[in-house]
Structures are given as C-alpha cells and as structure tokens.
Amino acid sequence: MSYPRLTRQMIEQVVGFFDIIASYYDSEAAVLLVWNRDTRQVELVVPKQVGTVGTSYYGNRYPLDLAYEIPPLAKHQMLIGDIHSHVDGPAYASWTDKADEAYRPGLHLVVGRIQQEPPEFYCAVTADGGRFEVKDLKLVMESYQERRRNEVPEEWIDQVSVEEWSLSKHHTSPETERKAAPGMPASSTFDDIAATRREAEDLPAAKTVAGLLTPGTLHHGGQENE
Ligand SMILES: [Zn+2]
C-alpha cells in the first residue's frame, strides 16, 4: 500500500478554506486528515477551533495562536495527519508545531503566504520520535493548481471562532480581559508572558504556559519564530 495522497480537489479546498478564514479573521485554521478504512480514502475533518488574533499598534491584525481538540472519530476512521495555515507567514514548522507533532505521528502540512497563488507548502512526517521533512510534495498530494473558495463547505467556516487579544483592552476592561484570553485565567502572569511574546516573540515560553493552563488542547503559535 502506498501512502495515501491528498487529491487535488482536497488540497485546493483546504487552501480555499484557509484563505477565507484569513480574509475574514486574520486567523490561522486547521484541518485534520483521516484515513477511512472502509472506503480506503483520505477524508478531511475540520475540528471546532479557536484562533487568537492580536492587533498591532498600527491597527493591523495578526494571528497569535490556534487551539483545537481532536474530535471523537468513527471506528473506521484513523487520524493520519493535519494541515494548518500560517496565514501570511512562511510555511515551515515552528517550535510550537514541532512540539505538537511530537505527540501526533503522521503527516503535517503547513500552508503559508496565503496571499500568493500558489501559496507556500511545507510538509513533514513524524513517526516514533523521528521527524522527516518531505521535500517532494508529489509524494503526499496531487499537484495544486488554484484554491477553491467556492467549494468550501459552510460547516467548515462555522467551526472557526476567533478571540481578539489586545494589550490595551486587556489592561482597561476586566470583562474584555476575561473574554480576550480564552481558557486562560486573567492573571498578571499571562499578561506578562503575552507581552513578552508580542515584543520578543518568545514563543517557547508562551507555549509552555499555554500548555500548562489548558491541558489537552493543541496550540499553534501564529507569529512563529524559531
Ligand atoms: Zn504552525
């Protein structure tokens, strides 16, 4: 059996989905790859997900984080990988991505530079603690031609919600404060770390704390720097 490849339609639909979420929310998004043992085909599953988006001093919004849980799958379905968006950022595996992948054997595709056509793709496979970059994308997907925004199911878009995170709001309004940091207690610790993350992009520190505060949830850093 050869490794299941994503069909051209699938990858173009997924890029269409990432494009829509980027243009609506400036947020990352993710799709899970599932192997259906009955049909012997790859299926796409879009989990419920929450993107966190920040706003720069100049009013530009940028992706900070994406959190989702693996939904329960049917007996005939097997999780084989995931695809996630880096919005305008380059396609590569960030520190957070690598940390997440360590617990998730399979195929990991990253789509970056979403404004461009074609966008950037990055692919790695993890297995038993090892991690391999897949340079030849033909091994994992049919050739991409053009995104399919018109073929994105409404249900996919409905799975995505976005939380705005703003440093100034965070300080002035306790109500916004609670809303602004989903799953995070409104504490000065998070405040300090988030500020550090914004200024120094100290993602590993933020990731560690996020992981501790919301166990069982996967996080992808948005502005991912190594
Ligand atoms: Zn990532």
Residues whose N, C-alpha, C, O or C-beta is under 5 A from the ligand:
A	BS01	ZN	Y92 S94 D97 H220 G221
